[in-house]
Amino acid sequence: MRILLTGATGFIGGHILTGLQQAGHEVRACSRRLGVDFNRMVNDDDWMPHLENLDAVINAVGIIAETRGQSFEILHHQAPAALFRACERAGVRRVIQISALGADDRAFTPYQRTKKAADDTLRGTSLEWFVLRPSLVYGKGSSSEALFQFMAALPLIPLVGNGRQQVQPIHVSDLVATVLRCLQPETPARQTLDLVGAQPLALVDWLQLMRRAKGKRPALTLPIPFPLILASAHLSRFLIPMLHPDNLRILDRGNIADAGPLTRFLGRAPLAVEEVFTPKGR
Ligand SMILES: NC(=O)c1ccc[n+]([C@@H]2O[C@H](COP(=O)([O-])OP(=O)(O)OC[C@H]3O[C@@H](n4cnc5c(N)ncnc54)[C@H](OP(=O)(O)O)[C@@H]3O)[C@@H](O)[C@H]2O)c1
């Protein structure tokens, strides 16, 4: 297929790009670094020259926190919505949107609400659409995994509250496998899928697993009260955008979903973190 991939220079987009190329697809990669800035792509007409002779479009652009000149409203909502409407006009058949877990009726942060707004626009088109809502995605190049690996390697692991927040990370290879399946003509379209690992686990258990995978003994932990973490996040977010208070609230609420629909979609269970972070030979 001939495919336009936005966000192709990012962590997820990069893995999707490799997967598409390995599967023999012809990919037009696009991102800000490659000359297409979403801030200037908010009208349907802006997209039309990019959509000639395409079979599918995959949108993997997004930000974890706003900065000067990078707003959720434009990057997550207005530009993708314009892209989806333009796809309808240009006769592109399949469109895959990389959204996020929590972009649903219970969305409570601007990150989630703007994702949902674009998802709703896509769902309102006549396109063959897929809305994929990943939980935390890990694998080579993941900045969130790098942060957790750093925390896990400390002799005393600082925890958000008691560290029992439920997470259900999905390995990036399972995300790519899902995208490839969405592109198969026999896969029925117009689906919203939550992309999660095989089962939930507590954040502290994931950190200790990461540690064990590096051959280290379990570490002592230092629970930091949630209100204190939130207060310090107003400063630390400038160093580490993932530590924005809203992202901590998302983490604290739990980032999990039923893995059943994804299991049925893939014809197998997604990877469990225990499979990935178990030391070789055990
Ligand atoms: N990683 C996760 O755990 C996770 C979980 C759930 C959902 N998601 C969603 O998945 C998507 C990709 O995430 P990621 O982790 O791959 O993020 P990432 O590594 O930060 O990549 C973001 C991509 O967006 C592009 N981009 C940023 N601003 C842009 C702009 N103004 N115009 C055009 N392109 C722009 C970047 O291109 P340049 O570098 O060229 O600017 C890059 O290719 C996002 O929508 C995110 O919300 C991610």
The ligand as an ORCA input file, in Angstrom:
! r2SCAN-3c Opt
* xyz 0 1
  N       4.840      6.851     24.025
  C       3.785      6.470     24.718
  O       3.893      5.794     25.760
  C       2.401      6.818     24.215
  C       1.287      6.300     24.914
  C       0.007      6.606     24.451
  C      -0.162      7.403     23.338
  N       0.926      7.895     22.689
  C       0.703      8.751     21.515
  O       1.443      8.264     20.415
  C       1.858      9.356     19.596
  C       3.355      9.276     19.361
  O       4.016      9.306     20.598
  P       5.604      9.124     20.703
  O       5.884      8.541     22.034
  O       6.134      8.464     19.485
  O       6.067     10.655     20.727
  P       7.452     11.277     20.209
  O       8.549     10.293     20.234
  O       7.629     12.537     20.977
  O       7.148     11.636     18.687
  C       6.280     12.684     18.361
  C       6.239     12.870     16.852
  O       5.382     13.980     16.610
  C       6.049     14.889     15.741
  N       5.660     16.273     15.993
  C       5.732     16.969     17.159
  N       5.311     18.232     16.954
  C       4.988     18.326     15.654
  C       4.492     19.385     14.836
  N       4.271     20.621     15.317
  N       4.259     19.124     13.528
  C       4.511     17.894     13.004
  N       4.990     16.877     13.714
  C       5.215     17.089     15.027
  C       7.515     14.699     16.043
  O       8.224     15.136     14.893
  P       9.511     16.105     15.014
  O      10.415     15.421     15.962
  O      10.000     16.168     13.632
  O       9.001     17.384     15.548
  C       7.602     13.185     16.229
  O       7.720     12.554     14.979
  C       1.429     10.618     20.325
  O       0.223     11.064     19.763
  C       1.209     10.169     21.749
  O       0.231     10.942     22.389
  C       2.197      7.627     23.110
*
